[in-house]
């Protein structure tokens, strides 16, 4: 129940739904009340914010604080020479349509995470890929869909493990801890999510080695029309910045404890077999 409440509240607090609610409220004031000045002011604010949040310099300035420590790929980081036996790829957006190409079932940030995980696997062929993420309303889990994509790209099935019960990052850390304990591992997730994710694993005394994927905040040159024309792509960057801010705030105030996931005696091998 707490998980669903968190998702619904966060959904309404995201920039697009929130600004649309403000805009419709402003229209209601303009059409049905005498509060014309208030309605005009609210509508102006909503439209201005919808515009500037879709401009690259604004959006990426908002996003950069969550990504600035993770702009460099894994090989360029200080601890990139450490031997690892596990690569943990955190789940994200997905759907499941068996008629689609496997990669088409990974939405938004998920495909980039899996692609980076597979790339790192080929650099560390003795490692095992661990995919996390629950099923939600789909037939199979995010972890299983990700494993299917990895296997379609040539990763052997016996080199993938799926942890299909976690619903969020805290539960992902809990399940990975049960599986590999304190062994070092590569932690693959979106660059803007990595700081928050790493904190969950470190809180359990684990040894993650960060491997950022899907860097979004652009610091390299762009054409003027790419920077200053409002774009849905850059509005999404603003949304991602706000999402991570809300997530960090929740992480700082949420009581710590053991997430209620699969029982301790459940064999993770069953998840591994389902991914084959």
C-alpha positions in Angstrom: 0.0 0.0 0.0 2.8 2.4 0.9 4.5 1.6 -2.5 1.3 2.4 -4.4 0.7 5.6 -2.4 4.3 6.7 -3.1 3.9 6.1 -6.8 0.5 8.0 -7.1 1.7 10.9 -5.1 4.9 11.2 -7.0 3.0 10.9 -10.3 0.9 13.9 -9.5 3.9 15.9 -8.3 5.8 15.5 -11.6 6.1 18.7 -13.6 3.7 17.8 -16.5 0.7 16.6 -14.4 1.3 19.3 -11.8 1.5 22.1 -14.4 -1.5 20.8 -16.3 -3.5 20.8 -13.1 -2.5 24.4 -12.4 -3.4 25.3 -16.0 -6.9 23.7 -15.8 -7.5 25.3 -12.4 -6.6 28.6 -13.9 -9.0 28.1 -16.8 -11.7 27.2 -14.4 -11.1 30.5 -12.5 -11.2 32.4 -15.8 -14.4 30.8 -17.1 -16.5 30.3 -13.9 -15.4 32.8 -11.3 -14.6 36.5 -10.8 -11.0 35.6 -9.9 -9.8 36.7 -13.3 -6.4 38.2 -12.2 -5.5 35.0 -10.2 -6.5 32.8 -13.2 -4.4 34.8 -15.6 -1.4 34.7 -13.3 -1.6 31.0 -12.7 -2.1 30.2 -16.4 0.9 32.4 -17.2 3.1 30.7 -14.7 2.1 27.2 -16.0 2.8 28.1 -19.6 6.1 29.8 -18.8 7.3 26.8 -16.8 6.1 24.4 -19.5 8.2 26.3 -22.0 11.4 26.9 -20.1 11.6 23.4 -18.6 11.8 22.1 -22.2 14.8 24.2 -23.1 18.1 22.4 -23.0 20.2 24.9 -20.9 17.5 25.0 -18.2 16.7 21.3 -18.2 20.3 20.1 -18.1 21.3 22.7 -15.5 18.6 21.2 -13.3 19.7 17.6 -14.1 23.5 18.1 -13.9 23.8 18.0 -10.0 22.6 14.4 -9.9 24.9 13.4 -12.8 28.0 15.5 -12.4 29.9 12.8 -10.4 29.1 10.1 -13.0 29.7 11.7 -16.4 32.7 9.4 -17.1 32.0 5.8 -18.2 33.2 2.9 -16.0 36.6 2.4 -17.7 37.6 6.0 -17.0 36.8 5.8 -13.3 39.5 5.3 -10.6 38.5 1.8 -9.5 37.9 0.4 -13.0 40.7 -2.2 -12.8 39.1 -4.1 -10.0 38.2 -7.7 -10.8 34.4 -8.3 -10.4 32.3 -11.5 -10.7 28.9 -9.8 -10.8 27.3 -7.0 -12.8 24.0 -5.8 -11.3 21.7 -4.0 -13.7 18.8 -2.2 -11.9 15.3 -2.4 -13.4 13.4 0.5 -15.0 10.5 1.1 -17.3 9.3 -1.9 -19.4 6.3 -3.6 -20.9 5.9 -7.1 -22.4 4.7 -8.0 -25.8 6.1 -11.3 -27.0 5.5 -10.3 -30.6 8.0 -7.4 -30.4 11.7 -7.5 -30.7 13.1 -8.1 -27.1 14.7 -4.7 -26.9 11.4 -3.0 -27.7 10.0 -4.1 -24.4 12.5 -2.0 -22.5 11.2 1.6 -22.1 13.0 4.9 -21.4 16.1 4.4 -19.3 16.0 0.6 -19.1 17.4 -0.2 -22.6 20.4 2.0 -21.9 21.1 0.2 -18.6 20.9 -3.2 -20.1 23.1 -2.2 -23.1 25.7 -0.9 -20.7 25.4 -4.1 -18.6 25.9 -6.2 -21.7 28.9 -4.1 -22.8 30.5 -4.5 -19.4 29.9 -8.3 -19.5 31.8 -8.6 -22.7 34.7 -6.7 -21.1 34.4 -9.1 -18.1 33.3 -12.4 -19.7 33.8 -14.4 -16.5 31.2 -12.3 -14.7 27.5 -12.9 -14.2 24.8 -10.4 -15.0 22.2 -9.9 -12.3 19.0 -8.2 -13.5 16.5 -6.8 -11.0 12.9 -5.6 -11.1 9.3 -6.9 -10.5 6.5 -7.7 -12.9 4.0 -4.9 -12.0 0.9 -5.6 -14.2 2.9 -7.5 -16.9 3.1 -11.3 -17.4 6.8 -11.4 -16.6 9.1 -9.2 -14.7 11.4 -6.3 -15.7 14.3 -8.5 -14.7 13.2 -11.3 -17.0 12.6 -8.9 -19.9 16.1 -7.5 -19.4 17.6 -11.0 -19.3 15.8 -11.8 -22.6 17.4 -8.8 -24.2 20.8 -9.7 -22.9 20.5 -13.2 -24.2 19.3 -12.0 -27.6 22.6 -10.0 -27.7 24.7 -13.1 -27.2 25.0 -13.4 -23.4 24.7 -17.1 -22.4 21.6 -17.8 -20.3 23.7 -19.4 -17.6 25.4 -16.1 -17.2 22.2 -14.3 -16.2 20.3 -14.2 -13.0 16.9 -12.5 -12.5 15.6 -11.1 -9.2 12.0 -10.6 -10.0 10.4 -9.5 -6.7 11.9 -6.0 -6.0 9.5 -3.1 -6.6 12.0 -0.3 -5.9 15.7 0.4 -5.4 15.7 -0.3 -1.7 14.3 -3.8 -2.3 16.7 -4.3 -5.1 19.6 -3.7 -2.7 18.0 -6.1 -0.2 17.7 -8.9 -2.7 21.2 -8.5 -4.2 22.6 -8.5 -0.7 20.9 -11.9 0.0 22.4 -13.2 -3.3 26.0 -12.1 -3.3 26.6 -10.5 0.1 29.6 -8.2 0.4 31.4 -9.2 -2.7 32.4 -6.4 -5.0 30.1 -5.8 -8.0 29.5 -3.4 -10.8 26.3 -1.4 -10.2 24.7 -0.3 -13.5 21.9 2.2 -13.5 21.2 5.6 -15.0 23.8 8.3 -14.1 21.1 10.5 -12.5 19.9 7.6 -10.4 23.3 6.3 -9.4 24.0 8.4 -6.3 20.6 7.5 -4.7 21.0 3.8 -5.7 24.5 3.6 -4.4 23.4 4.9 -1.0 20.9 2.0 -0.6 23.7 -0.6 -1.3 26.2 1.1 0.9 23.7 1.3 3.8 23.7 -2.5 3.7 27.5 -2.6 4.0 27.9 -3.8 0.4 30.7 -3.0 -2.1 29.2 -1.5 -5.3 31.5 -0.2 -8.0 29.5 2.4 -9.9 29.1 2.0 -13.6 26.9 4.9 -15.0 24.6 4.5 -18.0 22.3 6.8 -19.9 24.0 10.1 -19.1 21.5 12.8 -20.1 22.8 16.2 -19.2 24.6 17.5 -22.3 27.8 19.5 -21.8 29.2 19.1 -25.4 28.3 21.6 -28.2 24.9 21.7 -29.7 23.4 23.8 -32.5 21.4 26.9 -31.3 18.1 25.4 -32.5 18.8 22.3 -30.4 19.4 24.3 -27.3 16.8 27.0 -27.4 13.7 25.5 -29.0 11.5 23.8 -26.4 11.6 20.0 -26.7 9.8 17.1 -25.1 13.2 15.4 -24.8 14.6 18.2 -22.6 11.4 18.5 -20.7 11.9 14.9 -19.8 15.4 15.8 -18.5 13.7 18.4 -16.2 11.2 15.7 -15.0 14.1 13.3 -14.3 15.8 15.9 -12.2 12.7 16.6 -10.2 12.0 12.8 -9.8 15.5 12.2 -8.4 15.1 15.2 -6.0 11.8 13.8 -4.7 13.4 10.3 -4.4 16.3 11.7 -2.5 14.0 13.6 -0.1 12.0 10.4 0.5 15.1 8.4 1.0 16.3 10.9 3.7 13.0 10.8 5.7 11.8 7.2 5.2 12.3 4.9 8.2 15.0 2.3 7.5 14.2 -1.4 7.7 14.1 -4.7 5.9 11.9 -4.6 2.9 9.3 -7.3 2.8 10.2 -9.4 -0.2 10.7 -13.1 -0.9 11.4 -15.3 2.1 14.9 -16.0 3.1 14.8 -19.6 2.2 13.6 -19.1 -1.4 16.1 -20.3 -4.0 17.2 -17.6 -6.4 18.1 -20.3 -8.9 14.4 -20.5 -9.8 14.6 -16.9 -11.0 17.7 -17.8 -13.0 16.0 -20.7 -14.6 13.0 -18.6 -15.6 15.3 -16.2 -17.5 16.7 -19.0 -19.7 
